[in-house]
Amino acid sequence: MIIPGVPQLKMEIHPRNATQPHLRYLGVDGDVTVSVFTPTAAAGMTPLECAAATVRALAGRPGVPPPAEVYKARLNATTFIAAYTVPHGGTVQLHAHLLSAAGGTHCIEVHTTRTMLVEEELAFWLATLQKASIEPG
């Protein structure tokens, strides 16, 4: 997995992994957070099908704006992105969900957040994330 613009983080087992095993890893470094989720997929789901299912599910998550305000794109054959911003105590927080599938048994969601003081930074960081890639094994 390659995520340009995100520092290498020490990833720990997600604190809720024992009760929610699809919550795999969590890493934090200053204003950047990365969470890795691997929910079970229907047999044979493709990266596109996993991405579509996750994007539909985002609409029901707290704090996620309406679907029309979520940027969605295909980054390559196996990686998709859904991104949006949320006001965060006088700053703005970019949420980027990098999406794919693994082995036809699981979906992959890498949820990256970054809090920024200057909204102009968002376009640069989003452009950098466009180079992200998940190569499922």
Secondary structure, DSSP 8 states (H G I E B T S, - for coil): -B-TTS-----EE-TTTTT-TTEEEEEEETTEEEEEE--B--TT--HHHHHHHHHHHHTTSTT---GGGSEEEE-SSS-EEEEEEEEETTEEEEEEEEEEEETTTEEEEEEEEEEESSTTHHHHHHHHHTT-B----
